Amino acid sequence: MSSDPVRVPVRRTSLLLCLGLTTLLASCQVRPLYDDTAATRENLGAIAYSDADDRVELEVRNQLVFMTGGGAGEPATPQYRVDLKVESDVTGVLLEQSSDTATAGRITVSADYTLERVADGTVLKAGHRQAVSLVDFPTQQFAKLRAVRDAENRAARELAELIRADLAMVLGR
């Protein structure tokens, strides 16, 4: 029995394709963004943060101090300094046509930050991050203010986690 001439090139092609995919997948590496070693934790614990200008910036700053210092607070002699500028914006997204009032909104908390080495003033990282939190606006005014504040706090915690990951990535190298 002779082999079909059409099947031989298909077998070779599929064999080459499988071999190529295997080689490609073997070259892939999955590694964390930063190594969570004692040195990285020590470097994160040696960061001082700029003073806050408003409540939302204070919330982000306090979360960063807690996450990087492990609850011990800021260091007495910092090796690094983070200059942090945080802004919060409230936007109504669902408008009720009859009363022209928003029933739901979006809270955007954004931050510009700069990480520098205290010893020589070298800027190690400058970045911009933002976090969004959604909120429902109740009809009562106090409840609406409280809902906005809770959404700002949620967004501030998320923003602090993003910034901490950036700082750990730089200091873990």
Phi, psi and chi 1 to 4 in degrees:
 res  aa     phi    psi   chi1   chi2   chi3   chi4
   1 MET       -  134.9 -116.0 -179.0  160.7      -
   2 SER   -97.9  151.3   66.3      -      -      -
   3 SER   -81.2  148.8   62.1      -      -      -
   4 ASP   -70.3  127.4 -171.3    6.6      -      -
   5 PRO   -64.5  -22.6   14.4  -20.7      -      -
   6 VAL   -77.4  -34.4  174.7      -      -      -
   7 ARG   -73.5  -30.9  -71.5 -173.3 -179.8 -119.8
   8 VAL   -63.6  -49.3  172.7      -      -      -
   9 PRO   -64.7  -33.0  -22.6   30.5      -      -
  10 VAL   -66.5  -41.6  170.6      -      -      -
  11 ARG   -63.5  -44.4  -74.4 -176.1 -165.4  156.1
  12 ARG   -63.9  -42.1  -74.8 -176.0 -170.0  149.7
  13 THR   -64.6  -43.7  -55.7      -      -      -
  14 SER   -68.4  -35.2   63.0      -      -      -
  15 LEU   -65.5  -44.2  179.4   63.5      -      -
  16 LEU   -65.0  -39.1  -71.2  174.2      -      -
  17 LEU   -64.0  -45.0 -177.9   62.1      -      -
  18 CYS   -63.4  -41.3  -74.6      -      -      -
  19 LEU   -64.3  -42.3 -173.3   60.8      -      -
  20 GLY   -64.7  -42.5      -      -      -      -
  21 LEU   -65.3  -39.4  -76.1  173.6      -      -
  22 THR   -63.0  -42.6  -56.7      -      -      -
  23 THR   -64.8  -41.9  -55.8      -      -      -
  24 LEU   -64.2  -45.8  179.2   66.8      -      -
  25 LEU   -69.0  -31.2  -69.3  176.2      -      -
  26 ALA   -68.6  -24.5      -      -      -      -
  27 SER   -85.3  -10.5   66.2      -      -      -
  28 CYS   -75.6  141.7  -68.0      -      -      -
  29 GLN  -130.2  137.2  -66.6 -178.4    6.3      -
  30 VAL  -109.7  117.0  177.6      -      -      -
  31 ARG  -133.2  153.0  -63.0 -175.6  -30.6 -165.0
  32 PRO   -70.2  160.8   22.0  -29.7      -      -
  33 LEU   -64.0  -33.3  -69.9  174.6      -      -
  34 TYR  -147.1  154.6   61.5   92.3      -      -
  35 ASP   -86.8  124.4  -68.7  -29.2      -      -
  36 ASP   -84.5   70.9 -167.9   21.3      -      -
  37 THR  -100.4  173.9   61.1      -      -      -
  38 ALA   -63.0  -35.4      -      -      -      -
  39 ALA   -66.1  -40.0      -      -      -      -
  40 THR   -65.2  -44.9  -57.5      -      -      -
  41 ARG   -63.3  -37.7  -73.7 -171.3  -63.5  -88.7
  42 GLU   -66.4  -42.9 -176.6  179.6  -36.2      -
  43 ASN   -64.5  -40.3  -74.7  -21.6      -      -
  44 LEU   -64.6  -35.0  -74.5  172.5      -      -
  45 GLY   -73.6   -9.1      -      -      -      -
  46 ALA  -101.4   25.1      -      -      -      -
  47 ILE  -104.2  134.3  -62.4  175.7      -      -
  48 ALA  -107.1  147.7      -      -      -      -
  49 TYR  -116.5  148.7  -63.6   92.3      -      -
  50 SER   -66.6  158.0   62.1      -      -      -
  51 ASP   -68.7  150.0  -67.6  -27.6      -      -
  52 ALA   -87.0  148.2      -      -      -      -
  53 ASP  -100.2  -24.6  -64.8  -29.5      -      -
  54 ASP  -146.5  179.5   62.9   -1.8      -      -
  55 ARG   -63.0  -43.6 -169.1 -165.7   68.1   76.2
  56 VAL   -68.3  -40.8  177.9      -      -      -
  57 GLU   -63.7  -37.0 -172.9  169.6  -18.8      -
  58 LEU   -65.3  -37.8 -177.6   63.8      -      -
  59 GLU   -62.9  -45.7 -172.6   71.5   28.7      -
  60 VAL   -63.5  -45.3  173.3      -      -      -
  61 ARG   -61.5  -46.3 -178.2 -173.7 -175.9  -78.3
  62 ASN   -63.0  -39.4  -73.6  -13.1      -      -
  63 GLN   -63.6  -41.6  -72.9  -67.1  -38.1      -
  64 LEU   -65.0  -42.8  -79.2  169.1      -      -
  65 VAL   -60.5  -43.1  168.2      -      -      -
  66 PHE   -67.2  -44.9 -180.0   75.3      -      -
  67 MET   -71.7  -35.5  -73.4 -171.1  -65.6      -
  68 THR   -87.6  -29.1   58.5      -      -      -
  69 GLY   -94.3   -4.3      -      -      -      -
  70 GLY    68.2   25.9      -      -      -      -
  71 GLY    88.0   -1.2      -      -      -      -
  72 ALA   -87.2   -6.1      -      -      -      -
  73 GLY    88.5 -168.3      -      -      -      -
  74 GLU   -83.1  152.1  -70.8 -172.8   88.5      -
  75 PRO   -73.8  153.1   27.6  -34.4      -      -
  76 ALA   -70.3  -38.9      -      -      -      -
  77 THR  -124.3   90.0   56.0      -      -      -
  78 PRO   -72.6  146.9   25.4  -31.8      -      -
  79 GLN   -95.4  -22.8  -64.2  175.8    4.6      -
  80 TYR  -131.2  156.7  -54.8   97.0      -      -
  81 ARG  -135.7  136.4  176.6  162.2  176.7   75.6
  82 VAL  -114.1  120.1  172.0      -      -      -
  83 ASP   -92.4  120.4 -175.9   31.8      -      -
  84 LEU  -122.0  129.1 -170.7   63.7      -      -
  85 LYS  -126.8  114.8  -59.9  -67.8  179.2 -145.5
  86 VAL  -115.7  138.6  177.8      -      -      -
  87 GLU  -129.5  147.5  -67.1 -179.2    2.2      -
  88 SER  -125.1  141.1  177.7      -      -      -
  89 ASP  -136.1  132.4 -176.9   43.1      -      -
  90 VAL  -109.2  126.5 -179.9      -      -      -
  91 THR  -128.9  129.7  -53.0      -      -      -
  92 GLY   -81.1  132.9      -      -      -      -
  93 VAL  -115.5  -26.3  -68.2      -      -      -
  94 LEU  -113.9  110.8  -71.2  177.8      -      -
  95 LEU   -99.1  134.4  -67.6  176.2      -      -
  96 GLU   -85.5  120.0 -167.8  171.1  -48.5      -
  97 GLN   -62.4  -38.1  -62.8  -63.0  -31.4      -
  98 SER   -69.0  -38.3   61.1      -      -      -
  99 SER  -108.6   -6.3   62.2      -      -      -
 100 ASP    56.9   39.6 -162.3   30.4      -      -
 101 THR  -119.8  151.4   57.7      -      -      -
 102 ALA   -82.0  139.2      -      -      -      -
 103 THR  -106.7  -13.6   57.5      -      -      -
 104 ALA  -147.1  156.2      -      -      -      -
 105 GLY  -150.1  177.8      -      -      -      -
 106 ARG  -130.2  129.2  174.9 -175.1  -29.8 -149.0
 107 ILE  -105.7  122.2  -49.4  -63.4      -      -
 108 THR  -113.6  120.4  -54.9      -      -      -
 109 VAL  -112.9  120.9  177.9      -      -      -
 110 SER  -124.5  153.6   58.1      -      -      -
 111 ALA  -140.9  139.4      -      -      -      -
 112 ASP  -108.1  131.1  -68.0  -47.9      -      -
 113 TYR  -139.6  155.3   64.1   93.4      -      -
 114 THR  -136.1  125.0  -54.7      -      -      -
 115 LEU  -101.4  123.8  171.2   66.9      -      -
 116 GLU  -133.1  151.7   65.3 -179.8   32.5      -
 117 ARG   -80.7  129.4 -170.2  177.5  -60.3  121.3
 118 VAL   -68.1  -37.8  171.6      -      -      -
 119 ALA   -58.6  -44.5      -      -      -      -
 120 ASP  -124.9    0.3   56.9    2.5      -      -
 121 GLY    75.6   13.9      -      -      -      -
 122 THR   -71.3  128.7  -56.5      -      -      -
 123 VAL   -81.0  118.7  173.4      -      -      -
 124 LEU   -91.7  -29.9  -57.6  173.8      -      -
 125 LYS  -160.5  134.6  169.2   88.5  172.2  147.1
 126 ALA  -128.2  135.1      -      -      -      -
 127 GLY  -154.7  172.1      -      -      -      -
 128 HIS  -134.6  129.2  174.0   82.0      -      -
 129 ARG  -134.3  155.3  -72.0  -70.6 -171.0  171.9
 130 GLN  -147.3  154.0   73.3  177.9   20.9      -
 131 ALA  -133.8  145.0      -      -      -      -
 132 VAL  -119.4  137.2  175.8      -      -      -
 133 SER  -130.4  134.7 -178.4      -      -      -
 134 LEU   -94.2  150.6  -58.0  177.9      -      -
 135 VAL  -146.2  144.4   62.2      -      -      -
 136 ASP   -97.2  135.9  -71.7  -30.9      -      -
 137 PHE   -96.6  110.5  -65.5  138.3      -      -
 138 PRO   -73.0  170.2    3.0    1.0      -      -
 139 THR   -78.2  -28.0   55.8      -      -      -
 140 GLN   -75.3  135.9  -65.9  178.3  -17.4      -
 141 GLN   -65.0  -45.0 -171.2   61.2   29.0      -
 142 PHE   -64.3  -41.1  179.1   76.3      -      -
 143 ALA   -63.6  -36.1      -      -      -      -
 144 LYS   -65.8  -44.0  179.4  179.7  178.6 -180.0
 145 LEU   -62.2  -40.7  -68.3  173.6      -      -
 146 ARG   -68.1  -38.3 -171.3   65.1 -138.4 -175.0
 147 ALA   -64.8  -39.9      -      -      -      -
 148 VAL   -65.1  -43.1  167.7      -      -      -
 149 ARG   -63.2  -43.0  176.9  179.0 -124.5  168.6
 150 ASP   -62.9  -40.5  -70.6  -14.7      -      -
 151 ALA   -66.5  -38.4      -      -      -      -
 152 GLU   -63.1  -40.8  -74.7  174.6  -21.6      -
 153 ASN   -64.0  -41.3  -70.4  -14.2      -      -
 154 ARG   -62.5  -46.1  -76.3 -167.4  -48.3  -89.0
 155 ALA   -65.5  -36.6      -      -      -      -
 156 ALA   -65.0  -41.2      -      -      -      -
 157 ARG   -64.3  -42.7  -77.5 -168.8  -59.5  -87.8
 158 GLU   -65.0  -41.4 -176.1  178.3  -23.7      -
 159 LEU   -62.8  -42.0 -179.3   63.9      -      -
 160 ALA   -62.0  -38.6      -      -      -      -
 161 GLU   -64.6  -39.7  -70.7  176.5   10.8      -
 162 LEU   -65.0  -44.1  -67.3  170.3      -      -
 163 ILE   -66.2  -40.8  -66.7  172.1      -      -
 164 ARG   -60.3  -40.3 -175.0 -145.5  178.7  -94.0
 165 ALA   -63.3  -40.7      -      -      -      -
 166 ASP   -62.8  -44.5  -74.5  -10.3      -      -
 167 LEU   -64.3  -42.4  -62.9  175.7      -      -
 168 ALA   -64.5  -35.1      -      -      -      -
 169 MET   -65.4  -40.4 -172.8  171.3   55.9      -
 170 VAL   -72.8  -45.1  171.2      -      -      -
 171 LEU   -80.4  -12.1  -63.7  176.4      -      -
 172 GLY   -88.6    0.2      -      -      -      -
 173 ARG   -80.5      -  -67.6 -177.1 -172.7  162.9
